[in-house]
Amino acid sequence: MSVAKVIEITASSSKGVEDAVKHGLSKASESVKQIKGAWVKDIKVITKDDGSVVEWRVNMRINFVVQ
């Protein structure tokens, strides 16, 4: 039997949502091993005054197996 844990992180990217998710998972994997998946909980966009997108932010839950 295995036990899993869930943590919540926020990551950002100027390129897009997918890049923000990849960046967040990559950074989390530096200290968390056996990541099994992630749920994107929220997506936020930071804009300039003219409405153009400056940055994409994702809030996600990452689950991993506890050793």
MOPAC internal coordinates of N, CA, C and O (Angstrom, degrees):
PM7 1SCF
backbone

  N    0.0000 0     0.00 0     0.00 0    0    0    0
  C    1.4394 1     0.00 0     0.00 0    1    0    0
  C    1.5293 1   108.63 1     0.00 0    2    1    0
  O    1.2310 1   120.71 1   -37.69 1    3    2    1
  N    1.3219 1   116.26 1   142.31 1    3    2    1
  C    1.4586 1   120.35 1   178.42 1    5    3    2
  C    1.5290 1   110.13 1  -118.46 1    6    5    3
  O    1.2310 1   121.45 1   -21.51 1    7    6    5
  N    1.3178 1   114.83 1   158.49 1    7    6    5
  C    1.4521 1   122.13 1   178.70 1    9    7    6
  C    1.5191 1   107.74 1  -120.28 1   10    9    7
  O    1.2310 1   120.67 1   -45.03 1   11   10    9
  N    1.3147 1   116.32 1   134.97 1   11   10    9
  C    1.4635 1   120.86 1  -179.94 1   13   11   10
  C    1.5249 1   109.77 1  -114.09 1   14   13   11
  O    1.2310 1   121.35 1   -26.38 1   15   14   13
  N    1.3095 1   115.02 1   153.62 1   15   14   13
  C    1.4634 1   121.90 1   177.22 1   17   15   14
  C    1.5239 1   107.78 1  -127.11 1   18   17   15
  O    1.2310 1   120.64 1   -28.42 1   19   18   17
  N    1.3345 1   116.39 1   151.58 1   19   18   17
  C    1.4626 1   122.21 1   179.01 1   21   19   18
  C    1.5255 1   108.47 1  -121.81 1   22   21   19
  O    1.2310 1   121.09 1   -48.39 1   23   22   21
  N    1.3389 1   115.51 1   131.61 1   23   22   21
  C    1.4664 1   121.13 1   173.38 1   25   23   22
  C    1.5185 1   108.13 1  -120.98 1   26   25   23
  O    1.2310 1   120.71 1   -22.24 1   27   26   25
  N    1.3077 1   116.24 1   157.76 1   27   26   25
  C    1.4588 1   120.62 1   179.80 1   29   27   26
  C    1.5265 1   108.64 1  -116.81 1   30   29   27
  O    1.2310 1   120.71 1   -49.99 1   31   30   29
  N    1.3342 1   116.25 1   130.01 1   31   30   29
  C    1.4640 1   120.88 1   179.20 1   33   31   30
  C    1.5234 1   110.24 1  -133.34 1   34   33   31
  O    1.2310 1   121.19 1   -18.65 1   35   34   33
  N    1.3195 1   115.33 1   161.35 1   35   34   33
  C    1.4554 1   122.51 1   174.67 1   37   35   34
  C    1.5199 1   108.08 1  -121.12 1   38   37   35
  O    1.2310 1   120.37 1   -44.23 1   39   38   37
  N    1.3245 1   116.91 1   135.77 1   39   38   37
  C    1.4664 1   121.80 1   179.15 1   41   39   38
  C    1.5201 1   108.64 1  -136.44 1   42   41   39
  O    1.2310 1   120.83 1   -22.00 1   43   42   41
  N    1.3309 1   116.02 1   158.00 1   43   42   41
  C    1.4608 1   119.50 1  -178.24 1   45   43   42
  C    1.5215 1   111.79 1  -139.25 1   46   45   43
  O    1.2310 1   121.38 1   -18.68 1   47   46   45
  N    1.3325 1   114.96 1   161.32 1   47   46   45
  C    1.4620 1   121.96 1   177.83 1   49   47   46
  C    1.5253 1   109.01 1  -159.26 1   50   49   47
  O    1.2310 1   121.04 1   -33.82 1   51   50   49
  N    1.3065 1   115.61 1   146.18 1   51   50   49
  C    1.4633 1   119.42 1   174.58 1   53   51   50
  C    1.5282 1   111.11 1   -84.52 1   54   53   51
  O    1.2310 1   120.27 1   168.24 1   55   54   53
  N    1.3428 1   117.09 1   -11.76 1   55   54   53
  C    1.4695 1   121.68 1  -176.82 1   57   55   54
  C    1.5225 1   113.71 1   -85.38 1   58   57   55
  O    1.2310 1   120.19 1   139.01 1   59   58   57
  N    1.3478 1   117.25 1   -40.99 1   59   58   57
  C    1.4517 1   119.35 1  -178.45 1   61   59   58
  C    1.5183 1   112.60 1   163.32 1   62   61   59
  O    1.2310 1   121.05 1    -1.10 1   63   62   61
  N    1.3289 1   115.59 1   178.90 1   63   62   61
  C    1.4611 1   122.30 1  -177.50 1   65   63   62
  C    1.5248 1   111.29 1   -63.03 1   66   65   63
  O    1.2310 1   120.37 1   132.23 1   67   66   65
  N    1.3222 1   116.90 1   -47.77 1   67   66   65
  C    1.4652 1   120.28 1  -178.07 1   69   67   66
  C    1.5282 1   111.21 1   -59.02 1   70   69   67
  O    1.2310 1   120.21 1   138.64 1   71   70   69
  N    1.3144 1   117.20 1   -41.36 1   71   70   69
  C    1.4578 1   121.18 1   179.17 1   73   71   70
  C    1.5336 1   110.76 1   -66.43 1   74   73   71
  O    1.2310 1   120.09 1   141.95 1   75   74   73
  N    1.3201 1   117.44 1   -38.05 1   75   74   73
  C    1.4617 1   121.04 1   177.44 1   77   75   74
  C    1.5283 1   110.73 1   -63.35 1   78   77   75
  O    1.2310 1   120.25 1   137.42 1   79   78   77
  N    1.3337 1   117.12 1   -42.58 1   79   78   77
  C    1.4625 1   121.36 1   178.06 1   81   79   78
  C    1.5277 1   110.39 1   -63.20 1   82   81   79
  O    1.2310 1   120.42 1   133.17 1   83   82   81
  N    1.3205 1   116.80 1   -46.83 1   83   82   81
  C    1.4696 1   120.55 1   179.33 1   85   83   82
  C    1.5264 1   111.19 1   -60.46 1   86   85   83
  O    1.2310 1   120.78 1   137.42 1   87   86   85
  N    1.3335 1   116.12 1   -42.58 1   87   86   85
  C    1.4664 1   120.26 1   179.77 1   89   87   86
  C    1.5274 1   110.65 1   -63.17 1   90   89   87
  O    1.2310 1   120.35 1   135.59 1   91   90   89
  N    1.3288 1   116.93 1   -44.41 1   91   90   89
  C    1.4651 1   121.30 1   179.28 1   93   91   90
  C    1.5119 1   112.47 1   -62.34 1   94   93   91
  O    1.2310 1   120.51 1   135.26 1   95   94   93
  N    1.3290 1   116.62 1   -44.74 1   95   94   93
  C    1.4734 1   120.30 1   179.20 1   97   95   94
  C    1.5216 1   111.32 1   -66.10 1   98   97   95
  O    1.2310 1   120.50 1   140.40 1   99   98   97
  N    1.3146 1   116.64 1   -39.60 1   99   98   97
  C    1.4630 1   120.81 1   179.00 1  101   99   98
  C    1.5264 1   111.03 1   -63.11 1  102  101   99
  O    1.2310 1   120.64 1   134.92 1  103  102  101
  N    1.3124 1   116.38 1   -45.08 1  103  102  101
  C    1.4676 1   120.62 1  -179.50 1  105  103  102
  C    1.5258 1   110.92 1   -66.73 1  106  105  103
  O    1.2310 1   120.36 1   137.64 1  107  106  105
  N    1.3313 1   116.91 1   -42.36 1  107  106  105
  C    1.4709 1   120.67 1   179.54 1  109  107  106
  C    1.5220 1   111.02 1   -63.45 1  110  109  107
  O    1.2310 1   120.08 1   143.98 1  111  110  109
  N    1.3327 1   117.46 1   -36.02 1  111  110  109
  C    1.4643 1   120.78 1  -177.47 1  113  111  110
  C    1.5273 1   112.87 1   -68.60 1  114  113  111
  O    1.2310 1   119.90 1   168.09 1  115  114  113
  N    1.3238 1   117.80 1   -11.91 1  115  114  113
  C    1.4617 1   120.64 1   175.79 1  117  115  114
  C    1.5276 1   111.23 1   -68.33 1  118  117  115
  O    1.2310 1   120.05 1   150.43 1  119  118  117
  N    1.3354 1   117.51 1   -29.57 1  119  118  117
  C    1.4604 1   120.17 1  -178.86 1  121  119  118
  C    1.5306 1   113.48 1  -121.10 1  122  121  119
  O    1.2310 1   119.89 1   165.11 1  123  122  121
  N    1.3191 1   117.82 1   -14.89 1  123  122  121
  C    1.4659 1   121.96 1  -179.95 1  125  123  122
  C    1.5220 1   108.56 1  -113.92 1  126  125  123
  O    1.2310 1   120.55 1   -53.02 1  127  126  125
  N    1.3169 1   116.56 1   126.98 1  127  126  125
  C    1.4659 1   121.17 1   179.27 1  129  127  126
  C    1.5302 1   110.33 1  -103.20 1  130  129  127
  O    1.2310 1   121.00 1   -19.66 1  131  130  129
  N    1.2922 1   115.70 1   160.34 1  131  130  129
  C    1.4657 1   124.69 1   177.51 1  133  131  130
  C    1.5268 1   112.83 1    60.03 1  134  133  131
  O    1.2310 1   120.40 1  -135.08 1  135  134  133
  N    1.3390 1   116.85 1    44.92 1  135  134  133
  C    1.4661 1   121.00 1   173.98 1  137  135  134
  C    1.5201 1   108.30 1   -67.05 1  138  137  135
  O    1.2310 1   120.92 1   -50.55 1  139  138  137
  N    1.3140 1   115.85 1   129.45 1  139  138  137
  C    1.4659 1   120.97 1  -176.55 1  141  139  138
  C    1.5185 1   113.68 1  -108.49 1  142  141  139
  O    1.2310 1   120.03 1   162.71 1  143  142  141
  N    1.3328 1   117.55 1   -17.29 1  143  142  141
  C    1.4579 1   119.03 1  -179.67 1  145  143  142
  C    1.5089 1   111.27 1   172.86 1  146  145  143
  O    1.2310 1   121.35 1    -4.88 1  147  146  145
  N    1.3338 1   115.03 1   175.12 1  147  146  145
  C    1.4548 1   120.66 1   179.60 1  149  147  146
  C    1.5228 1   109.88 1  -150.36 1  150  149  147
  O    1.2310 1   120.95 1   -31.35 1  151  150  149
  N    1.3278 1   115.79 1   148.65 1  151  150  149
  C    1.4546 1   122.84 1   173.67 1  153  151  150
  C    1.5128 1   107.59 1  -115.41 1  154  153  151
  O    1.2310 1   119.97 1   -53.25 1  155  154  153
  N    1.3096 1   117.66 1   126.75 1  155  154  153
  C    1.4596 1   120.49 1   174.50 1  157  155  154
  C    1.5236 1   106.22 1   -82.65 1  158  157  155
  O    1.2310 1   121.34 1   -66.26 1  159  158  157
  N    1.3219 1   115.05 1   113.74 1  159  158  157
  C    1.4606 1   121.93 1  -175.33 1  161  159  158
  C    1.5268 1   111.38 1   -85.86 1  162  161  159
  O    1.2310 1   120.37 1   133.42 1  163  162  161
  N    1.3312 1   116.89 1   -46.58 1  163  162  161
  C    1.4636 1   122.05 1  -177.88 1  165  163  162
  C    1.5167 1   110.52 1  -139.31 1  166  165  163
  O    1.2310 1   121.06 1   -29.69 1  167  166  165
  N    1.3189 1   115.58 1   150.31 1  167  166  165
  C    1.4642 1   122.15 1   173.14 1  169  167  166
  C    1.5259 1   107.04 1  -126.43 1  170  169  167
  O    1.2310 1   120.86 1   -48.06 1  171  170  169
  N    1.3290 1   115.96 1   131.94 1  171  170  169
  C    1.4575 1   121.06 1   179.23 1  173  171  170
  C    1.5209 1   108.24 1  -130.01 1  174  173  171
  O    1.2310 1   120.78 1   -34.01 1  175  174  173
  N    1.3227 1   116.11 1   145.99 1  175  174  173
  C    1.4538 1   121.82 1   178.83 1  177  175  174
  C    1.5231 1   108.55 1  -119.50 1  178  177  175
  O    1.2310 1   120.74 1   -49.13 1  179  178  177
  N    1.3182 1   116.19 1   130.87 1  179  178  177
  C    1.4571 1   121.89 1   173.58 1  181  179  178
  C    1.5257 1   106.55 1   -98.46 1  182  181  179
  O    1.2310 1   120.52 1   -48.70 1  183  182  181
  N    1.3330 1   116.61 1   131.30 1  183  182  181
  C    1.4661 1   120.52 1  -175.00 1  185  183  182
  C    1.5287 1   111.55 1  -124.66 1  186  185  183
  O    1.2310 1   122.06 1   -16.74 1  187  186  185
  N    1.3201 1   113.66 1   163.26 1  187  186  185
  C    1.4653 1   120.88 1   169.95 1  189  187  186
  C    1.5326 1   107.30 1   -83.30 1  190  189  187
  O    1.2310 1   120.53 1    -4.35 1  191  190  189
  N    1.3282 1   116.58 1   175.65 1  191  190  189
  C    1.4684 1   120.78 1   179.31 1  193  191  190
  C    1.5238 1   112.66 1   -61.25 1  194  193  191
  O    1.2310 1   120.40 1   151.78 1  195  194  193
  N    1.3399 1   116.84 1   -28.22 1  195  194  193
  C    1.4755 1   120.00 1  -179.64 1  197  195  194
  C    1.5282 1   112.90 1   -84.80 1  198  197  195
  O    1.2310 1   120.26 1  -179.16 1  199  198  197
  N    1.3382 1   117.10 1     0.84 1  199  198  197
  C    1.4583 1   120.57 1   178.10 1  201  199  198
  C    1.5122 1   114.99 1    93.00 1  202  201  199
  O    1.2310 1   119.44 1   175.54 1  203  202  201
  N    1.3235 1   118.67 1    -4.46 1  203  202  201
  C    1.4662 1   120.03 1   178.84 1  205  203  202
  C    1.5298 1   110.02 1   -73.47 1  206  205  203
  O    1.2310 1   121.15 1   -35.60 1  207  206  205
  N    1.3202 1   115.41 1   144.40 1  207  206  205
  C    1.4640 1   121.87 1  -175.23 1  209  207  206
  C    1.5261 1   110.45 1   -75.16 1  210  209  207
  O    1.2310 1   120.92 1   -50.31 1  211  210  209
  N    1.3208 1   115.84 1   129.69 1  211  210  209
  C    1.4575 1   122.68 1   176.35 1  213  211  210
  C    1.5318 1   110.04 1  -101.33 1  214  213  211
  O    1.2310 1   120.97 1   138.73 1  215  214  213
  N    1.3470 1   115.75 1   -41.27 1  215  214  213
  C    1.4614 1   119.58 1  -174.18 1  217  215  214
  C    1.5257 1   110.39 1  -154.43 1  218  217  215
  O    1.2310 1   121.18 1   -37.46 1  219  218  217
  N    1.3295 1   115.35 1   142.54 1  219  218  217
  C    1.4594 1   123.42 1   174.17 1  221  219  218
  C    1.5158 1   107.36 1  -103.57 1  222  221  219
  O    1.2310 1   120.13 1   -43.94 1  223  222  221
  N    1.3323 1   117.36 1   136.06 1  223  222  221
  C    1.4686 1   121.48 1   177.40 1  225  223  222
  C    1.5204 1   109.24 1  -127.24 1  226  225  223
  O    1.2310 1   121.13 1   -41.45 1  227  226  225
  N    1.3203 1   115.44 1   138.55 1  227  226  225
  C    1.4644 1   120.88 1   176.75 1  229  227  226
  C    1.5245 1   108.91 1  -124.51 1  230  229  227
  O    1.2310 1   121.46 1   -38.88 1  231  230  229
  N    1.3039 1   114.81 1   141.12 1  231  230  229
  C    1.4533 1   122.13 1   172.21 1  233  231  230
  C    1.5176 1   104.63 1  -110.65 1  234  233  231
  O    1.2310 1   120.08 1   -58.47 1  235  234  233
  N    1.3288 1   117.46 1   121.53 1  235  234  233
  C    1.4607 1   119.23 1  -175.67 1  237  235  234
  C    1.5099 1   112.32 1  -136.95 1  238  237  235
  O    1.2310 1   121.64 1   -23.15 1  239  238  237
  N    1.3113 1   114.46 1   156.85 1  239  238  237
  C    1.4584 1   122.67 1   176.19 1  241  239  238
  C    1.5217 1   107.38 1  -106.73 1  242  241  239
  O    1.2310 1   121.00 1   -51.03 1  243  242  241
  N    1.3119 1   115.70 1   128.97 1  243  242  241
  C    1.4659 1   121.91 1  -178.87 1  245  243  242
  C    1.5214 1   108.00 1  -112.86 1  246  245  243
  O    1.2310 1   120.78 1   -50.08 1  247  246  245
  N    1.3278 1   116.12 1   129.92 1  247  246  245
  C    1.4658 1   118.10 1   176.40 1  249  247  246
  C    1.5304 1   109.91 1  -110.00 1  250  249  247
  O    1.2310 1   121.58 1   -35.81 1  251  250  249
  N    1.3395 1   114.58 1   144.19 1  251  250  249
  C    1.4609 1   121.42 1  -179.27 1  253  251  250
  C    1.5193 1   109.54 1  -148.02 1  254  253  251
  O    1.2310 1   121.40 1   -21.80 1  255  254  253
  N    1.3275 1   114.93 1   158.20 1  255  254  253
  C    1.4545 1   121.72 1  -179.58 1  257  255  254
  C    1.5173 1   109.33 1   -83.55 1  258  257  255
  O    1.2310 1   120.86 1   -48.69 1  259  258  257
  N    1.3333 1   115.95 1   131.31 1  259  258  257
  C    1.4565 1   122.14 1   177.48 1  261  259  258
  C    1.5259 1   108.45 1   -83.47 1  262  261  259
  O    1.2310 1   120.99 1   -48.66 1  263  262  261
  N    1.3158 1   115.72 1   131.34 1  263  262  261
  C    1.4749 1   119.48 1  -179.02 1  265  263  262
  C    1.5014 1   111.85 1   -91.66 1  266  265  263
  O    1.2310 1   120.10 1   180.00 1  267  266  265

